[in-house]
Amino acid sequence: MKSTQQLMSNLHLHRRTLLKGAGASLALAALNVPGMNFFHPLKTFRVGLIGTGWYGKSDLFRLMQVATVDVVALCDVDKNMLNEAAAMVMQRTKSNKKPRLYNDYRKMLAENGLDIVLIGTPDHWHALQTIDAVKGGAHVYVQKPISVDVMEGEAMVAAARKYNRVVQVGTQRKSTPHLIDARKNIVDAGLLGKISHVEMCCYFHMRNNGNPPVQQVPDHLDYEMWTGPAPMRPYDGLPHVRWWRTFMEYGNGIMGDMCIHMFDTVRWMLGLGWPKRISSSGGIYVDKTGKSNIPDTQSALFEYDGLNCVWQHRSWGTPADPEYPWAFILYGEKGTLKASTMKYDFIPQGDGNKIHKDVVYEKEKYPEDVTEPKIELNAAPATRLHMLDFLNAIENKSKPVADIEEGHISTACCILANISMKIGRPLVYDPRTRSVVGDAEATALLQRAYRQPWIHPHPDKV
């Protein structure tokens, strides 16, 4: 997308400070961000990162590429990961300054007067860390899904509003250049006509499984703090370093990990809020060996007036369309739009021109991307733009494109789908009363029990 490329070129040529000008203006318009200044050129943001694993570091490095930041502190319960992250940060700074290192995020927040806090911890930690950070005066960039239960999400929204902090959610599909193009030039341009059906899917074989023995917790890992408010499982090596996603104790399965991205993008493209009804079915149908307790097969239906949004995931077998194994498809009366993190294809009904766009890479502009371990090169440009949108919202005291409330809706809908699957009936959630209409059993499941001494946040008491 030309405007996005102009924006990133300006960033590269002018010491990563966004300039006023036509290229920037076009890029801002494409992102639906008002104004032309992202931030003061001389402003240096004091930044802290909680969770120095794969995506925590990735988010931090993308921010460092587009803004003047002082990485003041890093926090992780794994000393090895923490020290590795510190070394990588030092390599990327001219001063070679080592950040202050912490095991307990609360101490990090209390001692450093941070402007921005990035949160890349497992899902079960997102709520408490976000709320504590905004209470401490920081703006927050938190990874998706924002929470493990619905009431956590309600409390996070309440805290962001009460303390007047910007909270951007890492649903960076909204800042993905080719998807911005699809929204503007396919959906908003009316090429699809009336859209009455959406399909979303993930067919990646991503459900880690196995039967490792219980083992001694390694000295470099504070397993008590890693577990925090979640149930304490016997340590078998699985939960740490992304293996935790195979357990419902720490997240919401593939529904909470992958559906949220596609559903959030569809809602953004079509201007959708809360569904009027949510239903889901599924379970462990195929891979019944091992300790994993997340579903390997699941379908969900998010119902709107005159529109159904359907989700399907299988962690086995082949994808319905090998070109789009993790994707969404908008079906309109005039045509169909297939889209993923890698590309999109518009197929018109009858006569008309097909339109195809690929993901934008920026390897030449950011050569450090190529050598960064485990980086998602296709997601890097999107995350850079997402960080710029975050900074723009901070500067202008506005809501970012992935505001915490939008992240909450998308997250909560996925959680509600899991609840529907568990109790076997459709659910109607009322955000005004924070309850499932006419269903006391489902309402009770909106909040998980916390392990002592951690206290579950309440939206009226943050």
N, C-alpha and C positions, 0 to 999 in steps of 0.2 A: 504494500500500500504506500503510495508515494509520500503522503503527508507524514506517515509514521517514520519512513526512512529519512525524511528531511529532519524530523525532530531528533532522531538518534545521531544523525550526522552533526547537527549543531552541538549536541552534548559532547561528542567526541572532539570536535575542533575547538571548542571554547571551554576547555578544562572542566567539562561535565557540568557546566552551569547553563541552564536553559535561557536562551535569548528571546527578546521580543522580535517578532517578525512573521512573515507570511507562513513559513514552514511550521513554526510553532503554533500559530493560530489555527492552521488547518488541522494539526494533530490534536489540539485541544478540542476543536469542534467534533472531530471524529470520536473522541473519548467522552463527549458530553460533559466536559469540564469547563465551567465558566472562567472568564478572565484569561490573562496572558502571562502572569508571573507565577511561577511555581513556588519560588522561595527567594529570600534575599541572598544575593551572591556572596556576601560576606558572613552569612550565618553558618556557624559550625554546630551541627547537632551532636549532642552527647548521647551515645547509643549504647544500649546493653542488649545482649542476646541471652535468652533462657532456652537451653536445649541446643547443644552444639553438634548434633548429629547431622545426617545427610542434608535435610532440607533447611534446617536452621542455618547452617553455614551458607548454603546456596542463597537463601534470602538475604543474609548479611552481605555477601559479596556483590549481589546485584545492587543493593542500596549503595555500597561503597563505590560502585561504578558510575552512579549518576548524581551523587550529592557529596558535599563536603561534610564529612562526619568524623567524629572522634570516637573510636570504639573504646569506650571507657572500661567496660566490664563484660565478662562472659561467665555463665553459670551452667554447670552440669553436675550430675551425680556420679558420673564416670570420669575419674581423674585422667585416664588415658585419652578419652575423647576431648576433654577440656584442654589438655596440654597440646594435643595435635591441632585443635582449632586456634589456640593462641599463636602457635608457630605460623600457621597459615595467614592469620591476620597480620602478624608482624611482617611477613614477606610482601604484603600488599600495601604497606604504608611506608612513606618516605622516611618517617622518623624512626622506624623500627621499634616503636614504643610497644611494650607488652601490656595488654589489658590486665586489669585486676581480675583474679580468678576466684570463683565462689562455688561452694557446694549447695548453699541454701539461697534460693532466689529472694527470699524476704530480706536477708541481710544485704544482698546486692542492691535491692531497691532502696533500702533505708540509708545506704552510705554514699550514694553516688549522684543524686540530683539529676536523673536521666531525663532527657527530652523525649527520647523514643525508646521503646522496648519491643524487640522482636521475640515472638514466642514460637519455638519449633519443637516443643515437647510432645509426648504422646497425648492423645485426645483427652484422657481423664484428668489432665492437669490444666487444660486451657482456661477453664472458667475461673478458678481461684487465682491463677497468675495474671489473667487479664484484669480482673476486678482489683487486685492489689496494686497493679501497675497504674491504672487510671486514678486510683485513690492517692497514689504517690505523686500524681501530677504529670505522668508521662502519657504520650500518645502511643498507641499500640498497633502493631501489625501481627495478627495472630493467624496461624495456619488453620485450614479447614480440617474437619468439621469443627465448629466453634465449641461444641459441648458433647457430653455423652448422654445427657438427658435434657428434656425440654425446659425444665425450671432453671437449670444452669443458664441456658440461653436467655431466658427472660431476665435473669439477674444481671447478665452481662450487658444487655441493652439498657437496662435501668441505670447501671453504674456509669456507662458511657455518657448518658444524657445528664445524670445528676452532677457529674464532675466535669462536664463540658469538654470531653476529650475525643479526639478522632480515633476511631478503631476501624482499621481496614482489615478485611478478611482475605486470606490467600486464595481466593477463587479468581485466579488471574486470567481465566478464559475471557473475562470482560475487558481485558486489556491485551488480548491476543490479536495482532494486526489483521490476519485474514478473517477472523471472526467478527471484528469490528466492520470490516469491509462487507461481509455477508449480511450483517444486520442492516447496514446503511443502504447497500446497493441491491439487495435481494428482498429482504423482509420489508423494510420501511418504504422501498420503492414500489411495493405492491406486486412484484413479479409472481408471488405465490398465490395471490388472491386471498380468499377466506381460508384460514387454517383451522381444521377441525380435528386433527389427529396428529399426535407426536409420539414417536418411538425413541427410546433411549436404551443403551445397552452397554455391557462390558463382558467380553468373553475371554479376558486374559486368564491364564492359569496362575493366579496370584494367591491362592489360598495355601499358605505354608502349612505343613503338617508334619507329623512325626511323633515318636515316643521316646524322647531322650530321658535318661534317668535323672532323678533329683541329685543335685550336686552342691558342693560348697560354693557359697557366694564369693566371687573373686574379691581380693582386697581392694582393687581399684574402683569397685562399684558399691555405692550406698543403696542397697536394695530397699531398705526401709523408706528412704526418701523417694526413691524411684516409684515405689508403689503408692505413696501418699494416700489420697482418699479412696483409692480402689481396693477391692478385696486382695488380701495377701495370698498369693499362690506359692506353693513350694517352688523354690528356685530350680529350674531345670535348663537354664540357658536360653530358653525360647523367647521370653518376653522382651529381652533387651535387643537393641539395634534392629528395629522394625519388625522383628518376629512377633512383637506384641499385637500386631494387627490380626493375628489369627485367633485372638481371644476376645469374646464379648465383654469380659471384665474391664477392658481398657478402651473400647470403642464400640462401633456399631456395624462391624463387618464390612463387606464390600459395598453394601448399601450406603453406609456412612462415609466410606472412603472414596468411592468412585461415582456413585449416583449423584451425590451432591454437586459435583462439578458439572455434570451434564444438565441436571435439573435446574441448577442455578443459572446456567447459561440460557436455557430455554425460557426461563421466567424473565430474564433480562431482555432477551430478544423480543418477546411477545408482550412485555409489560404486565406480567401476571403476579398476583399477590398470593394470599393463602388459598389453597384448594378448598372447594366446598366439602369434599369427602376424600378419604384416603383408605385404600384397602391393599392387602398384600398376602401372598402365600408363598411357601417354600420351606426349605430345610436342608438337612444334610442327606442328600439322595444318593450320591455316588461314592464319594471318598469318605467312608465311615471308619477308616483306620486312623490311628493317631489321636492326639489330644486336642486338635483344633475344634472349636465349638461354634465357629461362624458358619452360616449357610453356604453350601456350594452351589445352590440353585435357588433363585428367588425372582418373583414377579411382583410388581407393584403398580397400582393405578392411582393417579392423582387427577381428580375430576374437577373440571371447571364448567361453567355454563357454555354449552356448545363446543366443548373441547375436552378430549381425554389425552393425558400424558401417561404413557405406559413405559415402565422400566423392566428390563430383563437382564439378569446376570447368570452366567454359568462359568464355573472355574474348571470346566472339563469340556471335552468335545471340540468342535470347530465353530467358528463364528458364523453368523447368518450371512454376513458379507465380509470376506477376508480383507477387503480394502478399508473397512470401517469396523474394526473389532471393538473399539471404545468410542461411542459416537452418539449423535442424536439426528433424527430425521424428521423434518417438518413436512407434512403433507398438506398441500393447498389445492384449491380447485383449479389453479392455473399451472401448477408444477410442484416439484419436490426439491427440497434442499437437504442434502446429506452433508454433515459437518463433523469434524473431529479436531483434535489438537494439531493434526498434521496438514489438513487441507479442507476444502469444501467443493462440492459439485452441485450445481443447479441444473435440473433436468426439466425443461418446460413440457407442459401437456400439449401434444400436437405440434404444430409448427413453432419454430422459435430457435434461438441460439442457446446452446449449452454454455455454461460458464464454469470455469475451474480456476481455483486459486490455491496456491501452496503456502505452507508455513514460511515465515520469514526467519532466516538465519543471519547472524551478525558476527561470524567468525573472524572476518577481516578487521572489523572495527574493534573487536574485543578479543584479541588473540589469546588472552589469558583463559578464556572460556574453554579453549580446546584442550588445555592441559589440566583443567580442574577435575579432580577425581569425582566420578559418579554424576557429573552435571547432566541435566536434561537440556541439551543444546536447543531443542525446539521450544522449550519454555522460557529460556533466558531472556529473549527480547520482550516477551509478555510480562515477565516479572519486573524488568526494568521500567516498563511503562506503568505497571501497577504501583511501583514505588514512587514514581513521579506523581501519579495521581494522588497518592497518600500524602506526599509533601505539599502538593497544591492545596489539598483540603486543610492541612495544618495551617498553611500560610493565610488562606482565605476564610478560615473558621467555617468551613462548609462540610458537607457530607461527601465522603469519597464514593467512587463508583461501586465498591464492594463494602458498603457501610455495614456495621455490625447487625443492624436490624434485618437487612437483606440476607446476610449470612445466617442469621438466626432462623428466618423463615425456611430457607433451603435445608439447613441442618435439621430443624425440628420436624419437617415433613418426612425426612428419611427415618428419623427416630420413630415417628408415629407409624410409618409403614412397618417397622420391625415390631412395634406393639400390636398392630393389627394382625400380623402373621402369628404372633404369640398367642393371642386370645381368640383368633379365628373369626373376626367380624370387622366391618368397616367402621371408621372413626370420623367424627366431625369435631375438629378442634376449634374452640372459641378463644382467641387471644385476649379478648376483653376480660373474661372471667378466669382465664388460664386453666381451663378444664375441657374435658371431652364431654360433649353434650349428651346428657342422659346415660352416662356410663361411668359409674363410680369406680369400677375395677380398672378401667383404662386410665382414669384420672389419677389413681393411686400410683400408676406406673410412670407418670410424668416426672417423677423424682426418684432417683436411686438412693439407696442408703449409703452414707459415707462411713468409712472406717475411722474409728476414733484415733486421735483426738480432733481430726479434721471436721469442720462444720460446713454443712451444705449452705451455699448462699441463697438468700431469698430476695426477690426483686424489690420488696418493700423495705428491706433492711440493709441494703448495701451502703 
